[in-house]
């Protein structure tokens, strides 16, 4: 937790008009945030570990509601989601802060930011939904930093999106208590959840969290909600890439979630507080993919490297490629509008629809002002 100074309290007073949910008062005058397993206990004027939830005038407030670090139209495959309306576009945005302390964070300039001036774009939930519709984006993604910490803003935006027929996607580390998570994921159509490792030691030392809390959340979302999930594991050489750990992780996914939940292994590159570790060799990703397939998973992908084999979706029955990809570009598509393999008729797990021209690898930054949208020059 962090105590703000006098200037910080003035700024907090100016921008904290949004009460937060999931907290309770303590007998000693503090309050406790009940959103995530950190359970931060705050004095007046103090911010939680995520930096964006704070005690103000005796209650918990969210300081980043309606303020974003930027907006961009992306391919859905960049989230990464390979089984949720492939080839579609998605409006992506985030805020600032994070409730984990991952030393290898690859969005650290946003997620670790203490500079609230980074939040350059003001946008209401309705304005975001309208921007997605204006740009023909099928979905809106809460990403860049973890939407867990701006859950109220994300949930209100999800309601506005659904009113216009826009889907919603959470890109998250999944570090959230189950009670608020049930409310949050009830409003999400899809999520990519990080399963950062299969070792509690890794979570404690490198992330400041606990593995079991993430496993419990993943299982709850899969079994208790209609939210489509895909998992991502960033492989860091020497930290979470052993055969034994990859086997245990893959077997847990098959046992607890089933063989049809997609798993993405992505390459680490030196960043934030782990710049002394070399980038992940492509061979490590190939090995991990084979281990997961041998464990029984049907859809295993590689990311952050150029690997068409690792980008491609194969039918688990006839083994024919049904979606061939090169990075975020779809090269061939052999599914009908219901997601059935055109070779053998097997239904491929996920969400599909009529497939036209794919959005492709382009990235289009946009700005939102007072409910209007404009492409950045």
C-alpha positions as CSV (number, residue, x, y, z in Angstrom):
1,X,0.0,0.0,0.0
2,X,1.0,3.6,-0.6
3,X,0.2,6.7,1.3
4,X,-0.4,9.8,-0.8
5,X,1.0,13.2,0.1
6,X,-1.1,16.5,0.3
7,X,-0.9,17.1,-3.4
8,X,-1.8,13.5,-4.1
9,X,-4.9,13.8,-1.8
10,X,-6.0,16.9,-3.7
11,X,-5.7,15.0,-7.0
12,X,-7.4,12.0,-5.5
13,X,-10.3,14.2,-4.4
14,X,-10.7,15.7,-7.8
15,X,-10.8,12.4,-9.8
16,X,-12.3,9.9,-7.4
17,X,-16.0,10.4,-7.8
18,X,-16.6,6.7,-8.5
19,X,-17.3,4.5,-5.5
20,X,-15.7,1.1,-5.8
21,X,-17.4,-2.2,-4.9
22,X,-16.2,-5.2,-2.9
23,X,-14.9,-3.8,0.4
24,X,-15.8,-3.6,4.0
25,X,-14.9,-1.4,7.0
26,X,-12.5,-2.7,9.7
27,X,-12.8,-2.0,13.5
28,X,-9.7,0.1,13.5
29,X,-10.9,2.8,11.1
30,X,-9.4,1.2,8.0
31,X,-11.2,-0.5,5.2
32,X,-10.4,-3.7,3.4
33,X,-10.6,-4.2,-0.4
34,X,-12.2,-7.6,-1.1
35,X,-11.6,-7.6,-4.9
36,X,-8.4,-9.8,-5.0
37,X,-6.5,-12.1,-2.7
38,X,-4.2,-9.2,-1.6
39,X,-7.0,-7.9,0.6
40,X,-5.3,-4.5,1.0
41,X,-6.2,-2.8,4.3
42,X,-6.2,1.0,3.8
43,X,-6.1,4.1,5.9
44,X,-7.7,7.3,4.7
45,X,-5.8,8.7,1.7
46,X,-3.9,5.4,1.1
47,X,-3.9,3.5,-2.2
48,X,-4.0,-0.3,-2.5
49,X,-1.1,-2.2,-4.0
50,X,-2.7,-1.9,-7.5
51,X,-2.4,1.9,-7.0
52,X,-5.8,2.7,-8.5
53,X,-8.1,1.7,-5.7
54,X,-8.0,4.0,-2.6
55,X,-9.7,5.0,0.6
56,X,-11.3,8.4,0.2
57,X,-13.8,10.0,2.7
58,X,-14.1,6.6,4.4
59,X,-14.9,4.5,1.4
60,X,-13.1,2.7,-1.4
61,X,-13.0,4.5,-4.7
62,X,-11.7,3.7,-8.2
63,X,-9.4,6.5,-9.4
64,X,-9.3,5.4,-13.1
65,X,-13.0,5.1,-13.9
66,X,-13.5,6.6,-17.4
67,X,-9.8,7.2,-18.0
68,X,-7.7,5.2,-20.4
69,X,-4.1,4.8,-21.4
70,X,-5.2,4.6,-25.0
71,X,-7.4,2.9,-27.6
72,X,-6.5,0.7,-30.6
73,X,-8.3,-1.5,-33.1
74,X,-6.5,-4.9,-33.2
75,X,-6.9,-8.3,-34.6
76,X,-8.7,-10.7,-32.2
77,X,-5.7,-13.1,-32.6
78,X,-3.5,-10.6,-30.8
79,X,-5.2,-11.0,-27.4
80,X,-4.5,-14.0,-28.1
81,X,-7.8,-15.6,-28.9
82,X,-7.8,-18.1,-31.8
83,X,-11.3,-19.6,-31.2
84,X,-13.4,-16.5,-30.7
85,X,-14.6,-15.1,-34.0
86,X,-11.3,-15.6,-35.9
87,X,-10.4,-12.8,-38.2
88,X,-12.5,-10.2,-36.5
89,X,-11.3,-6.9,-35.1
90,X,-11.4,-5.8,-31.5
91,X,-11.2,-2.4,-29.8
92,X,-8.6,-2.6,-27.1
93,X,-8.0,-0.4,-24.1
94,X,-6.7,-0.3,-20.6
95,X,-6.0,2.0,-17.7
96,X,-3.0,2.0,-15.4
97,X,-1.8,-0.1,-12.5
98,X,-1.8,-3.8,-11.6
99,X,-2.5,-6.0,-8.6
100,X,0.5,-8.3,-9.3
101,X,4.1,-7.4,-9.3
102,X,5.5,-9.6,-12.1
103,X,9.2,-8.9,-12.6
104,X,9.0,-9.9,-16.3
105,X,6.0,-7.6,-17.1
106,X,6.0,-6.7,-20.8
107,X,3.5,-3.9,-20.4
108,X,5.3,-2.4,-17.4
109,X,5.1,1.2,-18.7
110,X,1.3,1.0,-18.3
111,X,0.7,-1.6,-15.6
112,X,3.4,-0.3,-13.3
113,X,2.7,3.3,-13.9
114,X,2.3,5.7,-11.0
115,X,1.9,8.6,-13.3
116,X,-1.9,9.1,-13.7
117,X,-1.2,11.6,-16.5
118,X,-0.6,8.6,-18.7
119,X,-4.4,8.3,-18.8
120,X,-4.8,10.6,-21.8
121,X,-8.2,9.5,-23.1
122,X,-11.4,10.2,-21.2
123,X,-14.2,7.8,-22.3
124,X,-17.6,6.8,-20.8
125,X,-18.7,3.2,-21.2
126,X,-21.2,4.4,-23.8
127,X,-18.6,6.2,-25.8
128,X,-16.4,3.1,-25.9
129,X,-19.3,0.9,-27.1
130,X,-20.1,3.5,-29.8
131,X,-16.5,3.7,-30.9
132,X,-16.4,-0.1,-31.3
133,X,-19.6,0.0,-33.4
134,X,-18.3,3.0,-35.5
135,X,-15.1,1.1,-36.3
136,X,-17.0,-2.2,-37.0
137,X,-15.1,-4.0,-34.2
138,X,-16.9,-7.1,-33.2
139,X,-15.6,-7.0,-29.6
140,X,-14.0,-4.7,-27.0
141,X,-11.0,-5.9,-25.0
142,X,-10.1,-4.8,-21.5
143,X,-6.3,-5.2,-21.7
144,X,-2.8,-3.6,-21.6
145,X,-3.1,-3.7,-17.8
146,X,-5.3,-6.1,-15.8
147,X,-9.1,-5.3,-15.9
148,X,-9.5,-6.9,-12.5
149,X,-8.4,-3.6,-10.9
150,X,-10.9,-1.5,-12.9
151,X,-13.6,-4.1,-12.8
152,X,-16.5,-1.6,-12.2
153,X,-15.5,0.4,-15.3
154,X,-15.1,-2.8,-17.4
155,X,-18.4,-4.2,-16.3
156,X,-20.3,-1.0,-17.0
157,X,-18.6,-0.9,-20.4
158,X,-19.6,-4.5,-21.0
159,X,-23.2,-3.6,-20.4
160,X,-23.0,-0.7,-22.9
161,X,-21.3,-2.9,-25.4
162,X,-23.9,-5.7,-25.1
163,X,-26.7,-3.1,-25.7
164,X,-25.1,-2.5,-29.1
165,X,-24.4,-6.1,-29.9
166,X,-20.7,-5.8,-29.2
167,X,-18.9,-8.7,-27.5
168,X,-16.5,-8.2,-24.5
169,X,-13.1,-9.8,-23.8
170,X,-11.0,-9.7,-20.6
171,X,-7.2,-10.2,-21.0
172,X,-6.2,-10.9,-17.4
173,X,-3.9,-12.7,-15.0
174,X,-7.0,-14.0,-13.2
175,X,-5.9,-12.8,-9.7
176,X,-9.4,-12.1,-8.2
177,X,-11.5,-13.4,-5.4
178,X,-14.2,-15.8,-6.6
179,X,-17.2,-13.7,-5.4
180,X,-16.5,-10.6,-7.5
181,X,-15.1,-12.8,-10.3
182,X,-18.5,-14.5,-10.7
183,X,-20.1,-11.0,-11.3
184,X,-17.3,-9.9,-13.5
185,X,-17.1,-12.9,-15.8
186,X,-20.9,-13.0,-16.1
187,X,-20.4,-9.9,-18.2
188,X,-17.5,-11.2,-20.3
189,X,-18.0,-13.2,-23.5
190,X,-14.4,-14.4,-23.6
191,X,-11.2,-14.1,-21.7
192,X,-7.6,-14.9,-22.2
193,X,-6.3,-15.8,-18.7
194,X,-2.6,-16.0,-17.9
195,X,-1.5,-19.2,-16.2
196,X,2.0,-17.9,-15.6
197,X,3.5,-21.1,-14.3
198,X,2.6,-24.2,-12.5
199,X,4.7,-23.5,-9.4
200,X,3.6,-21.6,-6.3
201,X,7.3,-20.6,-5.8
202,X,7.3,-18.9,-9.2
203,X,4.1,-16.9,-8.4
204,X,5.4,-15.9,-5.0
205,X,8.9,-14.8,-6.0
206,X,8.3,-13.4,-9.5
207,X,4.6,-12.2,-9.4
208,X,3.8,-11.5,-5.7
209,X,0.8,-13.8,-5.9
210,X,-0.4,-17.4,-5.3
211,X,-0.9,-20.1,-7.9
212,X,-3.9,-21.8,-6.3
213,X,-6.0,-18.6,-6.4
214,X,-5.5,-18.5,-10.2
215,X,-6.3,-22.2,-10.7
216,X,-9.5,-21.8,-8.7
217,X,-10.6,-18.8,-10.8
218,X,-9.8,-20.5,-14.1
219,X,-11.8,-23.6,-13.1
220,X,-14.7,-21.4,-11.8
221,X,-14.9,-19.4,-15.0
222,X,-14.9,-22.5,-17.2
223,X,-17.4,-24.5,-15.2
224,X,-19.7,-21.8,-13.8
225,X,-20.0,-19.1,-16.5
226,X,-20.6,-18.9,-20.3
227,X,-17.3,-17.0,-20.8
228,X,-15.1,-18.7,-23.4
229,X,-11.5,-19.0,-22.1
230,X,-8.1,-19.5,-23.6
231,X,-5.0,-19.7,-21.5
232,X,-1.5,-18.2,-22.0
233,X,1.8,-19.2,-20.4
234,X,4.8,-17.0,-21.1
235,X,7.8,-19.3,-21.0
236,X,10.9,-17.9,-19.3
237,X,14.1,-19.8,-19.7
238,X,15.1,-21.6,-16.5
239,X,12.0,-20.4,-14.6
240,X,8.9,-22.2,-15.8
241,X,9.9,-24.2,-18.9
242,X,11.0,-27.6,-17.6
243,X,9.5,-30.7,-19.0
244,X,8.1,-31.7,-15.6
245,X,6.4,-28.4,-15.0
246,X,5.0,-28.2,-18.6
247,X,3.6,-31.7,-18.3
248,X,2.0,-31.0,-14.9
249,X,0.4,-27.7,-16.3
250,X,-0.9,-29.5,-19.4
251,X,-2.3,-32.4,-17.4
252,X,-4.1,-30.0,-15.1
253,X,-5.8,-28.3,-18.0
254,X,-6.9,-31.6,-19.5
255,X,-8.1,-33.0,-16.1
256,X,-9.8,-29.8,-14.8
257,X,-11.0,-28.1,-18.0
258,X,-11.0,-30.7,-20.7
259,X,-9.0,-31.1,-24.0
260,X,-10.7,-28.3,-25.9
261,X,-9.5,-25.2,-23.9
262,X,-6.8,-23.6,-26.1
263,X,-3.4,-23.1,-24.6
264,X,-0.9,-20.5,-25.9
265,X,2.8,-20.8,-25.1
266,X,4.5,-17.4,-25.8
267,X,8.1,-16.3,-25.9
268,X,9.6,-14.1,-23.2
269,X,11.9,-11.2,-24.1
270,X,14.1,-9.4,-21.6
271,X,12.1,-6.7,-20.0
272,X,11.3,-4.7,-16.7
273,X,13.3,-6.4,-13.9
274,X,14.4,-9.5,-15.8
275,X,16.6,-8.0,-18.5
276,X,19.5,-10.4,-17.7
277,X,17.6,-13.5,-19.0
278,X,17.8,-14.4,-22.6
279,X,14.8,-14.5,-24.9
280,X,12.9,-17.8,-25.1
281,X,14.4,-20.0,-27.9
282,X,11.8,-21.0,-30.5
283,X,12.7,-24.7,-29.8
284,X,11.4,-24.3,-26.3
285,X,8.0,-23.3,-27.6
286,X,7.9,-26.2,-30.0
287,X,8.8,-28.6,-27.2
288,X,6.1,-27.1,-24.9
289,X,3.5,-27.4,-27.6
290,X,4.4,-31.1,-28.2
291,X,4.3,-31.8,-24.4
292,X,0.8,-30.3,-24.2
293,X,-0.4,-32.2,-27.3
294,X,0.9,-35.4,-25.9
295,X,-1.0,-34.7,-22.6
296,X,-4.2,-34.6,-24.7
297,X,-4.9,-31.0,-25.5
298,X,-6.4,-30.4,-28.9
299,X,-5.5,-26.8,-29.5
300,X,-2.0,-25.7,-28.5
301,X,-0.3,-22.6,-30.0
302,X,3.0,-20.7,-29.9
303,X,3.3,-16.9,-29.8
304,X,5.7,-14.0,-30.0
305,X,7.7,-16.0,-32.6
306,X,7.3,-16.7,-36.3
307,X,5.9,-20.2,-36.4
308,X,3.1,-21.1,-38.9
309,X,2.8,-24.6,-37.5
310,X,2.3,-23.2,-34.0
311,X,-0.2,-20.6,-35.3
312,X,-2.4,-23.1,-37.1
313,X,-5.6,-24.7,-35.8
314,X,-6.0,-28.4,-36.7
315,X,-9.2,-30.5,-36.6
316,X,-8.7,-32.9,-33.7
317,X,-10.5,-35.7,-35.7
318,X,-9.1,-35.6,-39.2
319,X,-6.0,-33.5,-38.3
320,X,-6.5,-31.3,-41.3
321,X,-5.6,-27.6,-40.9
322,X,-8.8,-25.6,-40.6
323,X,-7.3,-22.2,-39.9
324,X,-3.8,-21.6,-41.2
325,X,-2.2,-18.4,-39.7
326,X,1.0,-16.5,-40.1
327,X,1.3,-14.3,-37.1
328,X,-2.1,-12.4,-37.1
329,X,-2.8,-13.1,-40.7
330,X,-5.3,-15.8,-41.6
331,X,-4.1,-17.6,-44.8
332,X,-6.8,-20.3,-45.2
333,X,-10.1,-20.9,-43.5
334,X,-11.9,-24.3,-43.7
335,X,-14.8,-23.9,-41.2
336,X,-18.4,-23.3,-41.8
337,X,-20.4,-20.6,-40.0
338,X,-21.1,-23.0,-37.1
339,X,-17.4,-23.8,-36.7
340,X,-17.6,-27.2,-38.3
341,X,-14.6,-28.7,-40.1
342,X,-15.2,-28.6,-43.9
343,X,-13.1,-31.8,-44.2
344,X,-14.9,-34.1,-41.8
345,X,-17.7,-32.1,-40.1
346,X,-16.2,-32.1,-36.6
347,X,-17.3,-29.1,-34.5
348,X,-14.2,-27.0,-33.5
349,X,-14.5,-25.7,-30.0
350,X,-15.1,-21.9,-29.8
351,X,-17.3,-19.2,-31.2
352,X,-17.7,-18.6,-35.0
353,X,-19.9,-17.0,-37.6
354,X,-19.9,-16.1,-41.3
355,X,-16.3,-15.6,-42.3
356,X,-15.5,-12.8,-44.8
357,X,-12.3,-10.8,-45.3
358,X,-10.2,-11.1,-42.1
359,X,-9.1,-7.9,-40.4
360,X,-5.4,-9.0,-40.7
361,X,-2.3,-7.9,-38.7
362,X,-3.1,-4.1,-38.9
363,X,-3.1,-2.0,-35.7
364,X,-5.2,1.2,-35.8
365,X,-4.8,3.6,-32.8
366,X,-7.8,5.9,-32.2
367,X,-8.7,8.7,-29.8
368,X,-12.0,9.2,-28.1
369,X,-13.2,12.7,-27.1
370,X,-16.7,13.5,-25.7
371,X,-18.3,10.5,-27.3
372,X,-16.7,11.0,-30.7
373,X,-14.0,8.9,-32.4
374,X,-11.2,9.8,-34.7
375,X,-8.3,7.9,-36.1
376,X,-4.9,9.1,-34.9
377,X,-2.8,10.9,-37.4
